[in-house]
Amino acid sequence: MIKMPNYYRTKILTSIKSLDEVSLVLKKGVDIIDFKDPSYGALGEIPTNKISFFLKSIPSNQLTSATIGDINDIKTIKKKVINLSKTDVDFIKIGFFFDNKKIKSLKNLKDLVNNKKIIAVLFADNKPSVKIIREIKRARFDGILIDTKNKKNGNLRNYLNIKKLENFIKVSKKENLTIGLAGSLNIKDINPLLKLEPDYLGFRGALCIEKKRKDNISENLLNRVISKFRFFSFQKAI
């Protein structure tokens, strides 16, 4: 059988909160397993010891990420990031709940995190300007994720239109930053967002019955999302 060349590759990120969900997304071949507890806010933290426990069930070549929680205090952010960097997660996500003027004070963070990638999470409901990308680069972050803070008032595309998202992706890549998109994404968002060629798309609510992100992931809904990705890639290849 001739393997079809992969002309297009945007990764799938799924946020998980339990060992059962870890097993499910591993079985389905999800690209990035993201440790996040939706019961505790937009970027709800899972305790470090629990993440370490989950990681015992995950192959070392599986990409993983984790968030430090909904925190706005710079000192606490640094402490949480350093603590999380002692685990084997690949990416540490830092939500920009703080004043953007404080970005500079995180510049030395990269020296303290054991070669982990640090990701700036911007919130679409704050209507971020593309100008912030250069500041994030100067602070030595490795990438950007555009997400939503309030999960009940619409999704990513309600706040930032396709043109603005396309510009964010273009500028981020120009600065050699990875760029991901998330924020209550639905099945219908997959095709238009894949066309923008982000590095990954993140899902949680779309994988849960009635989009209740605090509930468990549904295998059927996860299958639908993965199938949509594969169909898009197939279309690109022919």
C-alpha positions in Angstrom: 0.0 0.0 0.0 1.4 3.4 -1.0 1.3 5.9 1.9 -0.3 9.2 0.8 2.1 12.1 1.3 0.9 14.5 4.1 0.6 17.8 2.2 -1.1 19.4 5.2 -0.8 19.0 8.9 -2.5 21.0 11.6 -2.4 19.1 14.9 -5.4 18.2 17.0 -5.2 19.2 20.7 -7.7 17.9 23.2 -8.0 18.9 26.8 -8.4 16.0 29.2 -9.1 15.9 33.0 -9.0 12.2 33.9 -7.1 8.9 33.3 -10.1 7.5 31.3 -9.9 10.5 28.9 -6.1 10.0 28.6 -6.7 6.4 27.5 -9.4 7.5 25.0 -7.4 10.2 23.3 -4.3 8.0 23.1 -6.4 5.3 21.4 -7.6 7.8 18.9 -4.2 9.2 18.1 -4.7 12.8 19.2 -1.6 14.9 18.5 -1.4 16.9 21.7 -2.8 15.9 25.0 -3.6 18.9 27.1 -4.0 18.7 30.9 -6.7 21.1 32.0 -9.6 20.9 34.4 -12.6 22.9 33.0 -14.2 23.0 36.5 -11.7 25.7 37.5 -12.0 28.3 34.8 -10.9 28.9 31.3 -7.5 27.4 32.0 -8.2 25.4 35.1 -5.2 23.8 36.6 -4.7 20.1 37.2 -2.3 19.5 40.2 1.3 18.7 39.2 1.3 15.4 41.1 -1.8 14.3 39.2 -0.2 15.3 35.9 2.9 13.2 36.8 0.5 10.3 37.4 -1.2 10.7 34.0 2.2 10.9 32.3 3.1 7.4 33.5 0.4 6.1 31.1 1.6 8.2 28.2 4.4 7.2 25.7 7.4 9.6 25.9 7.0 10.6 22.2 3.4 11.8 22.8 3.2 15.6 22.8 1.6 17.0 26.0 0.8 20.4 27.4 -0.6 21.8 30.6 -1.9 25.1 32.0 -1.0 26.8 35.3 -4.6 28.0 36.0 -6.4 31.4 35.8 -3.7 33.5 37.5 -2.9 37.2 37.2 -0.1 37.6 39.7 3.4 37.4 38.0 5.2 36.0 41.1 2.6 33.2 41.4 2.8 32.5 37.6 6.6 32.1 37.8 6.3 29.7 40.8 3.6 27.6 39.1 5.6 27.4 35.8 8.8 26.4 37.5 6.9 23.7 39.5 5.2 22.4 36.3 8.5 22.4 34.4 9.7 19.6 36.8 7.2 17.2 35.1 7.7 15.7 31.6 5.1 18.0 29.8 6.3 19.5 26.6 4.4 22.8 26.6 3.4 25.1 29.5 0.5 27.5 28.8 0.4 30.8 30.5 -2.9 32.7 30.3 -2.6 36.5 29.8 -5.0 37.4 32.7 -2.5 40.2 33.7 -1.9 43.6 32.3 0.1 43.2 29.0 2.6 45.8 30.3 3.9 43.0 32.6 4.9 40.7 29.8 8.5 42.0 30.1 8.8 40.7 33.7 8.4 37.1 32.3 11.5 37.4 30.1 13.8 35.4 32.3 11.2 32.6 32.7 12.7 30.7 29.8 15.9 30.2 31.8 14.1 28.5 34.6 11.9 25.9 32.9 14.2 23.0 31.9 14.0 23.5 28.1 10.2 23.4 28.2 8.3 25.4 25.5 6.2 28.2 27.0 3.0 29.3 25.3 1.3 32.6 25.7 -2.5 32.2 25.8 -4.3 35.3 24.5 -8.0 35.7 24.9 -10.1 36.6 21.9 -12.8 38.2 24.0 -10.1 40.8 25.1 -9.7 41.6 21.3 -5.9 41.4 21.4 -3.9 43.4 18.9 -1.5 41.7 16.5 1.2 44.1 17.9 1.4 42.0 21.1 3.1 39.2 19.1 6.4 41.1 19.0 6.3 41.7 22.8 5.7 38.0 23.3 8.7 37.2 21.1 10.9 39.6 23.1 9.8 37.9 26.3 11.2 34.6 24.8 7.9 32.7 24.6 7.9 29.8 22.1 4.3 30.2 20.9 0.9 31.6 21.1 -2.6 30.1 21.6 -5.7 32.2 21.0 -8.5 31.0 23.2 -11.6 32.4 24.8 -11.9 33.4 28.5 -15.7 33.3 28.8 -16.9 30.0 27.4 -20.6 31.0 27.5 -20.6 34.1 25.3 -19.8 32.5 21.9 -16.7 31.0 20.4 -13.4 32.2 18.9 -14.9 33.4 15.6 -17.5 35.5 17.4 -14.7 37.7 18.7 -12.1 37.6 15.9 -13.0 37.2 12.2 -11.2 35.0 9.7 -9.1 37.9 8.4 -7.9 38.9 11.9 -7.1 35.3 12.7 -5.2 34.9 9.4 -3.1 38.0 10.3 -2.3 36.6 13.8 -1.1 33.3 12.2 0.9 35.1 9.5 2.7 37.4 11.9 3.3 34.6 14.5 4.9 32.4 11.9 7.0 35.3 10.7 8.3 35.7 14.3 9.0 31.9 14.4 6.3 31.4 17.1 3.9 28.4 17.0 0.3 29.4 16.7 -2.8 27.5 17.9 -6.5 28.3 17.9 -9.1 27.3 20.4 -12.1 28.7 22.2 -15.4 26.7 22.2 -14.6 25.5 18.6 -17.3 23.5 16.9 -17.3 20.9 14.0 -18.3 23.7 11.6 -15.2 25.8 12.6 -12.8 23.1 11.5 -12.7 23.6 7.7 -12.5 27.4 7.7 -9.8 27.4 10.4 -7.8 24.6 8.9 -7.5 26.7 5.7 -5.6 29.3 7.7 -2.9 26.7 8.5 -2.5 27.1 12.2 -0.1 24.7 14.0 -3.0 23.2 15.9 -6.6 23.5 16.9 -7.8 22.9 20.4 -11.0 21.2 21.5 -12.9 20.4 24.7 -16.6 21.5 24.6 -17.1 20.1 21.1 -16.1 16.7 22.5 -18.7 16.7 25.3 -22.4 15.9 25.1 -24.4 19.2 24.7 -21.0 21.0 24.8 -20.8 20.7 28.6 -17.1 21.0 28.9 -17.1 19.9 32.5 -18.5 16.5 31.5 -16.6 13.6 30.1 -15.4 13.4 26.5 -17.7 11.5 24.2 -15.9 8.9 22.0 -18.5 9.5 19.2 -17.9 13.3 19.2 -14.2 12.8 19.3 -14.5 10.5 16.3 -16.4 13.2 14.4 -13.7 15.8 15.0 -10.9 13.5 14.0 -12.8 12.4 10.9 -13.3 16.0 9.9 -9.6 16.6 10.1 -8.7 13.5 8.1 -11.3 14.4 5.4 -9.8 17.9 5.1 -6.3 16.5 4.8 -7.5 14.0 2.2 -9.0 16.8 0.1 -5.8 18.7 0.2 -3.8 15.7 -1.0 -5.9 14.9 -4.1 
